[in-house]
Amino acid sequence: MPHLEKRLDDYILRCSKISYGITYIKIRKLAFSYAKLLKCPYPKNWDNANMAGIDWPKNYMDRITISHLEN
């Protein structure tokens, strides 16, 4: 589902460009809501916290960086 992740990437970048910024907590909550809305598989422990896991933002940024380097 790279195209769905790309939409999330675009939204996060848009927030940062308009000087709104977005915290790691907000990114984690957004990722959880987005995955749930799109019915994407996600770890069960996300339901307990109502947000993505603590390592998710870093892993996501690593994937995005690699993706941008490949393009």
All heavy atoms as a GROMACS GRO file, in nm:
protein
  595
    1MET      N    1   0.080  -0.119   0.000
    1MET     CA    2   0.000   0.000   0.000
    1MET      C    3   0.085   0.127   0.000
    1MET      O    4   0.056   0.220   0.073
    1MET     CB    5  -0.093  -0.001   0.120
    1MET     CG    6  -0.196  -0.110   0.118
    1MET     SD    7  -0.305  -0.092   0.257
    1MET     CE    8  -0.330  -0.262   0.296
    2PRO      N    9   0.189   0.130  -0.080
    2PRO     CA   10   0.275   0.248  -0.083
    2PRO      C   11   0.203   0.377  -0.119
    2PRO      O   12   0.237   0.483  -0.069
    2PRO     CB   13   0.381   0.214  -0.187
    2PRO     CG   14   0.376   0.067  -0.204
    2PRO     CD   15   0.237   0.026  -0.169
    3HIS      N   16   0.102   0.369  -0.206
    3HIS     CA   17   0.031   0.491  -0.244
    3HIS      C   18  -0.045   0.551  -0.126
    3HIS      O   19  -0.056   0.673  -0.115
    3HIS     CB   20  -0.064   0.464  -0.362
    3HIS     CG   21  -0.179   0.375  -0.330
    3HIS    ND1   22  -0.164   0.240  -0.309
    3HIS    CD2   23  -0.310   0.403  -0.314
    3HIS    CE1   24  -0.284   0.188  -0.282
    3HIS    NE2   25  -0.373   0.284  -0.284
    4LEU      N   26  -0.095   0.468  -0.034
    4LEU     CA   27  -0.164   0.518   0.084
    4LEU      C   28  -0.065   0.583   0.180
    4LEU      O   29  -0.094   0.686   0.241
    4LEU     CB   30  -0.241   0.406   0.154
    4LEU     CG   31  -0.351   0.342   0.072
    4LEU    CD1   32  -0.414   0.226   0.147
    4LEU    CD2   33  -0.457   0.444   0.033
    5GLU      N   34   0.051   0.523   0.193
    5GLU     CA   35   0.154   0.580   0.279
    5GLU      C   36   0.203   0.713   0.221
    5GLU      O   37   0.234   0.806   0.293
    5GLU     CB   38   0.269   0.482   0.297
    5GLU     CG   39   0.348   0.507   0.422
    5GLU     CD   40   0.436   0.390   0.457
    5GLU    OE1   41   0.537   0.369   0.386
    5GLU    OE2   42   0.406   0.322   0.556
    6LYS      N   43   0.206   0.723   0.091
    6LYS     CA   44   0.247   0.847   0.024
    6LYS      C   45   0.149   0.960   0.057
    6LYS      O   46   0.190   1.074   0.080
    6LYS     CB   47   0.253   0.823  -0.128
    6LYS     CG   48   0.279   0.948  -0.209
    6LYS     CD   49   0.423   0.993  -0.200
    6LYS     CE   50   0.452   1.105  -0.296
    6LYS     NZ   51   0.471   1.233  -0.233
    7ARG      N   52   0.021   0.929   0.065
    7ARG     CA   53  -0.079   1.031   0.102
    7ARG      C   54  -0.056   1.080   0.244
    7ARG      O   55  -0.066   1.199   0.272
    7ARG     CB   56  -0.220   0.976   0.085
    7ARG     CG   57  -0.256   0.952  -0.061
    7ARG     CD   58  -0.391   0.893  -0.078
    7ARG     NE   59  -0.493   0.990  -0.036
    7ARG     CZ   60  -0.622   0.964  -0.032
    7ARG    NH1   61  -0.666   0.846  -0.069
    7ARG    NH2   62  -0.707   1.054   0.009
    8LEU      N   63  -0.022   0.989   0.333
    8LEU     CA   64   0.008   1.027   0.471
    8LEU      C   65   0.134   1.113   0.474
    8LEU      O   66   0.138   1.216   0.542
    8LEU     CB   67   0.026   0.901   0.558
    8LEU     CG   68   0.054   0.922   0.705
    8LEU    CD1   69  -0.061   0.997   0.772
    8LEU    CD2   70   0.075   0.788   0.774
    9ASP      N   71   0.234   1.074   0.399
    9ASP     CA   72   0.358   1.151   0.388
    9ASP      C   73   0.330   1.293   0.339
    9ASP      O   74   0.378   1.390   0.396
    9ASP     CB   75   0.454   1.079   0.292
    9ASP     CG   76   0.585   1.151   0.274
    9ASP    OD1   77   0.638   1.206   0.372
    9ASP    OD2   78   0.637   1.151   0.161
   10ASP      N   79   0.248   1.305   0.236
   10ASP     CA   80   0.214   1.437   0.182
   10ASP      C   81   0.147   1.526   0.287
   10ASP      O   82   0.176   1.644   0.300
   10ASP     CB   83   0.124   1.425   0.059
   10ASP     CG   84   0.194   1.364  -0.061
   10ASP    OD1   85   0.319   1.361  -0.062
   10ASP    OD2   86   0.123   1.320  -0.152
   11TYR      N   87   0.056   1.467   0.363
   11TYR     CA   88  -0.015   1.543   0.466
   11TYR      C   89   0.081   1.591   0.575
   11TYR      O   90   0.078   1.708   0.615
   11TYR     CB   91  -0.126   1.458   0.528
   11TYR     CG   92  -0.200   1.530   0.637
   11TYR    CD1   93  -0.297   1.625   0.606
   11TYR    CD2   94  -0.172   1.506   0.771
   11TYR    CE1   95  -0.364   1.693   0.707
   11TYR    CE2   96  -0.239   1.573   0.872
   11TYR     CZ   97  -0.335   1.666   0.839
   11TYR     OH   98  -0.400   1.733   0.939
   12ILE      N   99   0.168   1.504   0.622
   12ILE     CA  100   0.264   1.541   0.727
   12ILE      C  101   0.357   1.650   0.676
   12ILE      O  102   0.384   1.748   0.747
   12ILE     CB  103   0.342   1.417   0.776
   12ILE    CG1  104   0.246   1.322   0.850
   12ILE    CG2  105   0.459   1.457   0.865
   12ILE    CD1  106   0.304   1.186   0.880
   13LEU      N  107   0.406   1.636   0.554
   13LEU     CA  108   0.493   1.739   0.497
   13LEU      C  109   0.420   1.872   0.480
   13LEU      O  110   0.475   1.978   0.507
   13LEU     CB  111   0.550   1.693   0.363
   13LEU     CG  112   0.656   1.585   0.371
   13LEU    CD1  113   0.692   1.536   0.230
   13LEU    CD2  114   0.779   1.634   0.443
   14ARG      N  115   0.295   1.867   0.436
   14ARG     CA  116   0.216   1.989   0.420
   14ARG      C  117   0.201   2.062   0.553
   14ARG      O  118   0.214   2.184   0.562
   14ARG     CB  119   0.081   1.957   0.358
   14ARG     CG  120   0.004   2.080   0.318
   14ARG     CD  121  -0.123   2.051   0.237
   14ARG     NE  122  -0.190   1.928   0.271
   14ARG     CZ  123  -0.213   1.828   0.186
   14ARG    NH1  124  -0.171   1.837   0.062
   14ARG    NH2  125  -0.277   1.721   0.224
   15CYS      N  126   0.175   1.987   0.660
   15CYS     CA  127   0.163   2.047   0.794
   15CYS      C  128   0.292   2.116   0.834
   15CYS      O  129   0.289   2.227   0.888
   15CYS     CB  130   0.129   1.940   0.898
   15CYS     SG  131  -0.041   1.884   0.893
   16SER      N  132   0.404   2.052   0.808
   16SER     CA  133   0.532   2.111   0.849
   16SER      C  134   0.567   2.232   0.764
   16SER      O  135   0.626   2.327   0.813
   16SER     CB  136   0.644   2.008   0.845
   16SER     OG  137   0.669   1.967   0.714
   17LYS      N  138   0.528   2.233   0.637
   17LYS     CA  139   0.560   2.345   0.550
   17LYS      C  140   0.482   2.472   0.583
   17LYS      O  141   0.530   2.582   0.559
   17LYS     CB  142   0.536   2.307   0.403
   17LYS     CG  143   0.643   2.217   0.348
   17LYS     CD  144   0.617   2.184   0.203
   17LYS     CE  145   0.724   2.089   0.151
   17LYS     NZ  146   0.699   2.050   0.014
   18ILE      N  147   0.364   2.458   0.638
   18ILE     CA  148   0.287   2.577   0.672
   18ILE      C  149   0.314   2.620   0.816
   18ILE      O  150   0.237   2.693   0.875
   18ILE     CB  151   0.136   2.557   0.647
   18ILE    CG1  152   0.080   2.443   0.731
   18ILE    CG2  153   0.107   2.537   0.501
   18ILE    CD1  154  -0.071   2.430   0.724
   19SER      N  155   0.426   2.573   0.868
   19SER     CA  156   0.470   2.608   1.003
   19SER      C  157   0.372   2.564   1.112
   19SER      O  158   0.375   2.614   1.222
   19SER     CB  159   0.498   2.759   1.015
   19SER     OG  160   0.599   2.796   0.926
   20TYR      N  161   0.286   2.474   1.077
   20TYR     CA  162   0.193   2.421   1.176
   20TYR      C  163   0.265   2.319   1.262
   20TYR      O  164   0.244   2.313   1.381
   20TYR     CB  165   0.073   2.357   1.104
   20TYR     CG  166  -0.028   2.293   1.195
   20TYR    CD1  167  -0.108   2.370   1.277
   20TYR    CD2  168  -0.041   2.155   1.198
   20TYR    CE1  169  -0.200   2.311   1.361
   20TYR    CE2  170  -0.134   2.095   1.281
   20TYR     CZ  171  -0.213   2.173   1.361
   20TYR     OH  172  -0.303   2.113   1.445
   21GLY      N  173   0.350   2.242   1.199
   21GLY     CA  174   0.424   2.139   1.272
   21GLY      C  175   0.331   2.027   1.314
   21GLY      O  176   0.210   2.040   1.311
   22ILE      N  177   0.388   1.919   1.350
   22ILE     CA  178   0.310   1.805   1.396
   22ILE      C  179   0.398   1.723   1.490
   22ILE      O  180   0.512   1.694   1.457
   22ILE     CB  181   0.255   1.724   1.276
   22ILE    CG1  182   0.154   1.621   1.322
   22ILE    CG2  183   0.365   1.666   1.193
   22ILE    CD1  184   0.067   1.566   1.211
   23THR      N  185   0.348   1.695   1.606
   23THR     CA  186   0.427   1.623   1.707
   23THR      C  187   0.427   1.473   1.677
   23THR      O  188   0.344   1.423   1.601
   23THR     CB  189   0.368   1.644   1.848
   23THR    OG1  190   0.238   1.584   1.854
   23THR    CG2  191   0.360   1.792   1.882
   24TYR      N  192   0.520   1.402   1.741
   24TYR     CA  193   0.525   1.257   1.725
   24TYR      C  194   0.395   1.193   1.774
   24TYR      O  195   0.346   1.099   1.714
   24TYR     CB  196   0.645   1.199   1.801
   24TYR     CG  197   0.768   1.180   1.716
   24TYR    CD1  198   0.794   1.260   1.606
   24TYR    CD2  199   0.858   1.079   1.745
   24TYR    CE1  200   0.906   1.241   1.528
   24TYR    CE2  201   0.971   1.060   1.668
   24TYR     CZ  202   0.994   1.140   1.560
   24TYR     OH  203   1.105   1.121   1.483
   25ILE      N  204   0.339   1.245   1.882
   25ILE     CA  205   0.213   1.191   1.934
   25ILE      C  206   0.103   1.208   1.831
   25ILE      O  207   0.027   1.115   1.803
   25ILE     CB  208   0.174   1.259   2.067
   25ILE    CG1  209   0.276   1.227   2.177
   25ILE    CG2  210   0.033   1.218   2.110
   25ILE    CD1  211   0.278   1.084   2.224
   26LYS      N  212   0.095   1.326   1.771
   26LYS     CA  213  -0.008   1.350   1.669
   26LYS      C  214   0.014   1.262   1.547
   26LYS      O  215  -0.083   1.212   1.488
   26LYS     CB  216  -0.011   1.497   1.629
   26LYS     CG  217  -0.070   1.586   1.736
   26LYS     CD  218  -0.074   1.731   1.692
   26LYS     CE  219  -0.128   1.818   1.803
   26LYS     NZ  220  -0.127   1.959   1.766
   27ILE      N  221   0.138   1.241   1.509
   27ILE     CA  222   0.168   1.153   1.396
   27ILE      C  223   0.124   1.010   1.429
   27ILE      O  224   0.065   0.943   1.345
   27ILE     CB  225   0.318   1.157   1.359
   27ILE    CG1  226   0.353   1.292   1.297
   27ILE    CG2  227   0.355   1.044   1.264
   27ILE    CD1  228   0.501   1.314   1.274
   28ARG      N  229   0.152   0.966   1.550
   28ARG     CA  230   0.113   0.831   1.591
   28ARG      C  231  -0.039   0.815   1.591
   28ARG      O  232  -0.093   0.713   1.547
   28ARG     CB  233   0.171   0.797   1.727
   28ARG     CG  234   0.323   0.780   1.724
   28ARG     CD  235   0.384   0.769   1.861
   28ARG     NE  236   0.330   0.657   1.934
   28ARG     CZ  237   0.334   0.646   2.066
   28ARG    NH1  238   0.390   0.741   2.140
   28ARG    NH2  239   0.283   0.541   2.126
   29LYS      N  240  -0.110   0.916   1.640
   29LYS     CA  241  -0.257   0.912   1.642
   29LYS      C  242  -0.313   0.916   1.500
   29LYS      O  243  -0.408   0.846   1.467
   29LYS     CB  244  -0.313   1.026   1.726
   29LYS     CG  245  -0.291   1.006   1.874
   29LYS     CD  246  -0.348   1.121   1.956
   29LYS     CE  247  -0.325   1.094   2.104
   29LYS     NZ  248  -0.383   1.199   2.188
   30LEU      N  249  -0.252   0.998   1.416
   30LEU     CA  250  -0.294   1.007   1.277
   30LEU      C  251  -0.274   0.874   1.204
   30LEU      O  252  -0.362   0.829   1.131
   30LEU     CB  253  -0.216   1.119   1.207
   30LEU     CG  254  -0.245   1.139   1.059
   30LEU    CD1  255  -0.388   1.184   1.036
   30LEU    CD2  256  -0.148   1.242   1.002
   31ALA      N  257  -0.159   0.812   1.225
   31ALA     CA  258  -0.131   0.683   1.161
   31ALA      C  259  -0.232   0.577   1.203
   31ALA      O  260  -0.281   0.500   1.120
   31ALA     CB  261   0.011   0.637   1.194
   32PHE      N  262  -0.265   0.576   1.331
   32PHE     CA  263  -0.365   0.480   1.382
   32PHE      C  264  -0.501   0.506   1.318
   32PHE      O  265  -0.565   0.414   1.266
   32PHE     CB  266  -0.374   0.489   1.534
   32PHE     CG  267  -0.489   0.412   1.592
   32PHE    CD1  268  -0.487   0.274   1.595
   32PHE    CD2  269  -0.600   0.478   1.643
   32PHE    CE1  270  -0.593   0.202   1.648
   32PHE    CE2  271  -0.707   0.407   1.697
   32PHE     CZ  272  -0.703   0.269   1.699
   33SER      N  273  -0.544   0.631   1.319
   33SER     CA  274  -0.675   0.666   1.261
   33SER      C  275  -0.681   0.634   1.112
   33SER      O  276  -0.781   0.583   1.062
   33SER     CB  277  -0.705   0.814   1.282
   33SER     OG  278  -0.713   0.845   1.418
   34TYR      N  279  -0.574   0.664   1.044
   34TYR     CA  280  -0.566   0.640   0.900
   34TYR      C  281  -0.572   0.490   0.870
   34TYR      O  282  -0.646   0.447   0.782
   34TYR     CB  283  -0.438   0.703   0.846
   34TYR     CG  284  -0.429   0.719   0.697
   34TYR    CD1  285  -0.523   0.792   0.627
   34TYR    CD2  286  -0.323   0.664   0.626
   34TYR    CE1  287  -0.513   0.808   0.488
   34TYR    CE2  288  -0.312   0.680   0.489
   34TYR     CZ  289  -0.408   0.752   0.420
   34TYR     OH  290  -0.397   0.768   0.285
   35ALA      N  291  -0.495   0.412   0.943
   35ALA     CA  292  -0.494   0.266   0.923
   35ALA      C  293  -0.632   0.208   0.953
   35ALA      O  294  -0.682   0.122   0.880
   35ALA     CB  295  -0.388   0.202   1.012
   36LYS      N  296  -0.694   0.256   1.059
   36LYS     CA  297  -0.825   0.205   1.097
   36LYS      C  298  -0.930   0.244   0.993
   36LYS      O  299  -1.013   0.161   0.953
   36LYS     CB  300  -0.862   0.260   1.235
   36LYS     CG  301  -0.973   0.188   1.301
   36LYS     CD  302  -0.984   0.227   1.447
   36LYS     CE  303  -1.089   0.141   1.512
   36LYS     NZ  304  -1.093   0.156   1.655
   37LEU      N  305  -0.928   0.368   0.948
   37LEU     CA  306  -1.023   0.416   0.848
   37LEU      C  307  -1.014   0.336   0.718
   37LEU      O  308  -1.115   0.299   0.659
   37LEU     CB  309  -0.998   0.564   0.819
   37LEU     CG  310  -1.083   0.627   0.710
   37LEU    CD1  311  -1.226   0.646   0.759
   37LEU    CD2  312  -1.024   0.760   0.668
   38LEU      N  313  -0.890   0.308   0.676
   38LEU     CA  314  -0.868   0.236   0.551
   38LEU      C  315  -0.872   0.084   0.567
   38LEU      O  316  -0.853   0.010   0.472
   38LEU     CB  317  -0.734   0.277   0.489
   38LEU     CG  318  -0.724   0.424   0.450
   38LEU    CD1  319  -0.583   0.456   0.402
   38LEU    CD2  320  -0.826   0.459   0.344
   39LYS      N  321  -0.896   0.040   0.692
   39LYS     CA  322  -0.901  -0.102   0.724
   39LYS      C  323  -0.771  -0.174   0.686
   39LYS      O  324  -0.771  -0.287   0.637
   39LYS     CB  325  -1.022  -0.168   0.660
   39LYS     CG  326  -1.153  -0.113   0.713
   39LYS     CD  327  -1.271  -0.183   0.653
   39LYS     CE  328  -1.397  -0.145   0.722
   39LYS     NZ  329  -1.468  -0.031   0.681
   40CYS      N  330  -0.659  -0.105   0.708
   40CYS     CA  331  -0.527  -0.165   0.686
   40CYS      C  332  -0.490  -0.247   0.809
   40CYS      O  333  -0.528  -0.212   0.920
   40CYS     CB  334  -0.422  -0.056   0.666
   40CYS     SG  335  -0.446   0.045   0.520
   41PRO      N  336  -0.415  -0.353   0.791
   41PRO     CA  337  -0.371  -0.428   0.908
   41PRO      C  338  -0.273  -0.346   0.992
   41PRO      O  339  -0.191  -0.272   0.937
   41PRO     CB  340  -0.302  -0.551   0.848
   41PRO     CG  341  -0.269  -0.515   0.708
   41PRO     CD  342  -0.366  -0.409   0.665
   42TYR      N  343  -0.286  -0.356   1.121
   42TYR     CA  344  -0.195  -0.289   1.214
   42TYR      C  345  -0.185  -0.372   1.341
   42TYR      O  346  -0.273  -0.455   1.367
   42TYR     CB  347  -0.242  -0.145   1.244
   42TYR     CG  348  -0.380  -0.134   1.305
   42TYR    CD1  349  -0.398  -0.143   1.442
   42TYR    CD2  350  -0.491  -0.113   1.225
   42TYR    CE1  351  -0.523  -0.133   1.498
   42TYR    CE2  352  -0.618  -0.101   1.280
   42TYR     CZ  353  -0.633  -0.112   1.417
   42TYR     OH  354  -0.759  -0.102   1.472
   43PRO      N  355  -0.080  -0.352   1.420
   43PRO     CA  356  -0.062  -0.431   1.542
   43PRO      C  357  -0.177  -0.410   1.641
   43PRO      O  358  -0.229  -0.299   1.655
   43PRO     CB  359   0.069  -0.378   1.601
   43PRO     CG  360   0.141  -0.317   1.486
   43PRO     CD  361   0.034  -0.263   1.396
   44LYS      N  362  -0.217  -0.515   1.707
   44LYS     CA  363  -0.329  -0.510   1.803
   44LYS      C  364  -0.304  -0.411   1.917
   44LYS      O  365  -0.398  -0.350   1.967
   44LYS     CB  366  -0.354  -0.649   1.862
   44LYS     CG  367  -0.397  -0.752   1.761
   44LYS     CD  368  -0.543  -0.736   1.728
   44LYS     CE  369  -0.584  -0.849   1.634
   44LYS     NZ  370  -0.694  -0.811   1.550
   45ASN      N  371  -0.177  -0.394   1.957
   45ASN     CA  372  -0.151  -0.305   2.070
   45ASN      C  373  -0.181  -0.159   2.037
   45ASN      O  374  -0.193  -0.076   2.126
   45ASN     CB  375  -0.008  -0.323   2.123
   45ASN     CG  376   0.097  -0.287   2.021
   45ASN    OD1  377   0.072  -0.288   1.902
   45ASN    ND2  378   0.216  -0.257   2.068
   46TRP      N  379  -0.195  -0.125   1.910
   46TRP     CA  380  -0.233   0.011   1.873
   46TRP      C  381  -0.373   0.044   1.925
   46TRP      O  382  -0.402   0.157   1.961
   46TRP     CB  383  -0.231   0.031   1.723
   46TRP     CG  384  -0.096   0.034   1.660
   46TRP    CD1  385   0.023  -0.010   1.712
   46TRP    CD2  386  -0.065   0.085   1.530
   46TRP    NE1  387   0.125   0.009   1.622
   46TRP    CE2  388   0.073   0.067   1.510
   46TRP    CE3  389  -0.141   0.141   1.430
   46TRP    CZ2  390   0.136   0.105   1.392
   46TRP    CZ3  391  -0.078   0.179   1.312
   46TRP    CH2  392   0.060   0.162   1.295
   47ASP      N  393  -0.462  -0.057   1.930
   47ASP     CA  394  -0.597  -0.035   1.980
   47ASP      C  395  -0.597   0.007   2.126
   47ASP      O  396  -0.679   0.089   2.167
   47ASP     CB  397  -0.683  -0.161   1.963
   47ASP     CG  398  -0.726  -0.182   1.819
   47ASP    OD1  399  -0.766  -0.084   1.753
   47ASP    OD2  400  -0.721  -0.298   1.773
   48ASN      N  401  -0.506  -0.049   2.205
   48ASN     CA  402  -0.500  -0.016   2.348
   48ASN      C  403  -0.464   0.131   2.370
   48ASN      O  404  -0.520   0.196   2.457
   48ASN     CB  405  -0.398  -0.104   2.420
   48ASN     CG  406  -0.437  -0.250   2.417
   48ASN    OD1  407  -0.555  -0.285   2.404
   48ASN    ND2  408  -0.338  -0.337   2.427
   49ALA      N  409  -0.372   0.182   2.291
   49ALA     CA  410  -0.324   0.319   2.308
   49ALA      C  411  -0.397   0.419   2.216
   49ALA      O  412  -0.380   0.539   2.231
   49ALA     CB  413  -0.174   0.326   2.281
   50ASN      N  414  -0.475   0.368   2.123
   50ASN     CA  415  -0.540   0.452   2.022
   50ASN      C  416  -0.439   0.534   1.943
   50ASN      O  417  -0.465   0.649   1.905
   50ASN     CB  418  -0.646   0.543   2.083
   50ASN     CG  419  -0.769   0.467   2.125
   50ASN    OD1  420  -0.813   0.377   2.056
   50ASN    ND2  421  -0.822   0.502   2.240
   51MET      N  422  -0.324   0.475   1.920
   51MET     CA  423  -0.220   0.538   1.838
   51MET      C  424  -0.119   0.432   1.797
   51MET      O  425  -0.114   0.324   1.855
   51MET     CB  426  -0.152   0.653   1.911
   51MET     CG  427  -0.064   0.615   2.029
   51MET     SD  428   0.021   0.755   2.102
   51MET     CE  429  -0.098   0.808   2.222
   52ALA      N  430  -0.040   0.467   1.696
   52ALA     CA  431   0.066   0.377   1.650
   52ALA      C  432   0.172   0.361   1.760
   52ALA      O  433   0.180   0.443   1.851
   52ALA     CB  434   0.131   0.433   1.524
   53GLY      N  435   0.250   0.258   1.748
   53GLY     CA  436   0.354   0.231   1.847
   53GLY      C  437   0.461   0.340   1.850
   53GLY      O  438   0.476   0.419   1.757
   54ILE      N  439   0.535   0.342   1.958
   54ILE     CA  440   0.635   0.447   1.982
   54ILE      C  441   0.745   0.449   1.874
   54ILE      O  442   0.800   0.554   1.843
   54ILE     CB  443   0.693   0.435   2.123
   54ILE    CG1  444   0.763   0.564   2.162
   54ILE    CG2  445   0.785   0.316   2.136
   54ILE    CD1  446   0.784   0.581   2.310
   55ASP      N  447   0.775   0.334   1.816
   55ASP     CA  448   0.879   0.327   1.712
   55ASP      C  449   0.827   0.359   1.573
   55ASP      O  450   0.906   0.375   1.480
   55ASP     CB  451   0.943   0.188   1.710
   55ASP     CG  452   1.021   0.159   1.836
   55ASP    OD1  453   1.069   0.255   1.900
   55ASP    OD2  454   1.035   0.041   1.871
   56TRP      N  455   0.696   0.368   1.558
   56TRP     CA  456   0.638   0.385   1.425
   56TRP      C  457   0.688   0.512   1.354
   56TRP      O  458   0.728   0.502   1.237
   56TRP     CB  459   0.485   0.385   1.431
   56TRP     CG  460   0.425   0.382   1.295
   56TRP    CD1  461   0.396   0.272   1.221
   56TRP    CD2  462   0.394   0.494   1.213
   56TRP    NE1  463   0.346   0.308   1.098
   56TRP    CE2  464   0.344   0.446   1.091
   56TRP    CE3  465   0.402   0.632   1.230
   56TRP    CZ2  466   0.303   0.528   0.988
   56TRP    CZ3  467   0.361   0.714   1.127
   56TRP    CH2  468   0.312   0.663   1.007
   57PRO      N  469   0.691   0.630   1.417
   57PRO     CA  470   0.737   0.750   1.343
   57PRO      C  471   0.879   0.736   1.288
   57PRO      O  472   0.906   0.772   1.174
   57PRO     CB  473   0.729   0.863   1.446
   57PRO     CG  474   0.626   0.818   1.543
   57PRO     CD  475   0.644   0.668   1.550
   58LYS      N  476   0.970   0.680   1.368
   58LYS     CA  477   1.108   0.665   1.319
   58LYS      C  478   1.114   0.565   1.204
   58LYS      O  479   1.178   0.591   1.103
   58LYS     CB  480   1.201   0.620   1.431
   58LYS     CG  481   1.346   0.612   1.382
   58LYS     CD  482   1.437   0.543   1.479
   58LYS     CE  483   1.578   0.531   1.430
   58LYS     NZ  484   1.599   0.503   1.289
   59ASN      N  485   1.047   0.452   1.219
   59ASN     CA  486   1.045   0.353   1.112
   59ASN      C  487   0.981   0.409   0.986
   59ASN      O  488   1.028   0.384   0.875
   59ASN     CB  489   0.971   0.226   1.157
   59ASN     CG  490   1.043   0.155   1.269
   59ASN    OD1  491   1.163   0.168   1.285
   59ASN    ND2  492   0.968   0.081   1.349
   60TYR      N  493   0.877   0.487   1.005
   60TYR     CA  494   0.810   0.551   0.891
   60TYR      C  495   0.905   0.648   0.821
   60TYR      O  496   0.917   0.646   0.699
   60TYR     CB  497   0.685   0.623   0.941
   60TYR     CG  498   0.615   0.704   0.836
   60TYR    CD1  499   0.543   0.643   0.736
   60TYR    CD2  500   0.622   0.843   0.837
   60TYR    CE1  501   0.479   0.716   0.638
   60TYR    CE2  502   0.557   0.918   0.740
   60TYR     CZ  503   0.486   0.854   0.642
   60TYR     OH  504   0.423   0.928   0.546
   61MET      N  505   0.973   0.731   0.897
   61MET     CA  506   1.066   0.828   0.838
   61MET      C  507   1.180   0.756   0.766
   61MET      O  508   1.225   0.801   0.661
   61MET     CB  509   1.120   0.924   0.944
   61MET     CG  510   1.014   1.016   1.002
   61MET     SD  511   0.919   1.106   0.880
   61MET     CE  512   1.041   1.219   0.821
   62ASP      N  513   1.227   0.645   0.821
   62ASP     CA  514   1.331   0.565   0.754
   62ASP      C  515   1.280   0.514   0.619
   62ASP      O  516   1.352   0.520   0.520
   62ASP     CB  517   1.375   0.448   0.841
   62ASP     CG  518   1.458   0.491   0.961
   62ASP    OD1  519   1.502   0.607   0.966
   62ASP    OD2  520   1.475   0.407   1.052
   63ARG      N  521   1.154   0.464   0.617
   63ARG     CA  522   1.097   0.415   0.491
   63ARG      C  523   1.083   0.528   0.390
   63ARG      O  524   1.112   0.510   0.272
   63ARG     CB  525   0.960   0.351   0.516
   63ARG     CG  526   0.965   0.216   0.578
   63ARG     CD  527   0.832   0.144   0.569
   63ARG     NE  528   0.719   0.220   0.621
   63ARG     CZ  529   0.682   0.223   0.749
   63ARG    NH1  530   0.751   0.158   0.839
   63ARG    NH2  531   0.576   0.292   0.786
   64ILE      N  532   1.037   0.643   0.435
   64ILE     CA  533   1.018   0.758   0.346
   64ILE      C  534   1.152   0.803   0.290
   64ILE      O  535   1.165   0.828   0.170
   64ILE     CB  536   0.950   0.875   0.420
   64ILE    CG1  537   0.808   0.835   0.461
   64ILE    CG2  538   0.948   1.001   0.336
   64ILE    CD1  539   0.719   0.794   0.346
   65THR      N  540   1.254   0.812   0.374
   65THR     CA  541   1.387   0.853   0.329
   65THR      C  542   1.440   0.757   0.223
   65THR      O  543   1.490   0.799   0.119
   65THR     CB  544   1.485   0.860   0.448
   65THR    OG1  545   1.434   0.953   0.542
   65THR    CG2  546   1.622   0.904   0.404
   66ILE      N  547   1.427   0.629   0.247
   66ILE     CA  548   1.472   0.528   0.152
   66ILE      C  549   1.393   0.541   0.022
   66ILE      O  550   1.450   0.539  -0.087
   66ILE     CB  551   1.460   0.386   0.211
   66ILE    CG1  552   1.564   0.368   0.322
   66ILE    CG2  553   1.477   0.279   0.103
   66ILE    CD1  554   1.543   0.244   0.407
   67SER      N  555   1.262   0.560   0.033
   67SER     CA  556   1.177   0.574  -0.085
   67SER      C  557   1.217   0.695  -0.168
   67SER      O  558   1.227   0.688  -0.290
   67SER     CB  559   1.031   0.586  -0.042
   67SER     OG  560   0.950   0.619  -0.150
   68HIS      N  561   1.245   0.807  -0.103
   68HIS     CA  562   1.286   0.928  -0.174
   68HIS      C  563   1.422   0.910  -0.240
   68HIS      O  564   1.446   0.964  -0.347
   68HIS     CB  565   1.287   1.049  -0.082
   68HIS     CG  566   1.150   1.096  -0.046
   68HIS    ND1  567   1.074   1.174  -0.129
   68HIS    CD2  568   1.074   1.075   0.064
   68HIS    CE1  569   0.959   1.201  -0.072
   68HIS    NE2  570   0.955   1.140   0.045
   69LEU      N  571   1.510   0.836  -0.176
   69LEU     CA  572   1.642   0.812  -0.233
   69LEU      C  573   1.634   0.722  -0.356
   69LEU      O  574   1.711   0.737  -0.450
   69LEU     CB  575   1.735   0.750  -0.130
   69LEU     CG  576   1.779   0.841  -0.015
   69LEU    CD1  577   1.862   0.761   0.085
   69LEU    CD2  578   1.860   0.960  -0.067
   70GLU      N  579   1.538   0.629  -0.354
   70GLU     CA  580   1.524   0.537  -0.467
   70GLU      C  581   1.463   0.605  -0.588
   70GLU      O  582   1.483   0.563  -0.700
   70GLU     CB  583   1.436   0.418  -0.426
   70GLU     CG  584   1.507   0.325  -0.329
   70GLU     CD  585   1.418   0.213  -0.278
   70GLU    OE1  586   1.295   0.219  -0.299
   70GLU    OE2  587   1.471   0.121  -0.216
   71ASN      N  588   1.386   0.710  -0.565
   71ASN     CA  589   1.319   0.780  -0.678
   71ASN      C  590   1.405   0.883  -0.740
   71ASN      O  591   1.488   0.935  -0.748
   71ASN     CB  592   1.189   0.845  -0.633
   71ASN     CG  593   1.087   0.739  -0.599
   71ASN    OD1  594   1.087   0.632  -0.656
   71ASN    ND2  595   1.000   0.771  -0.506
   0.00000   0.00000   0.00000
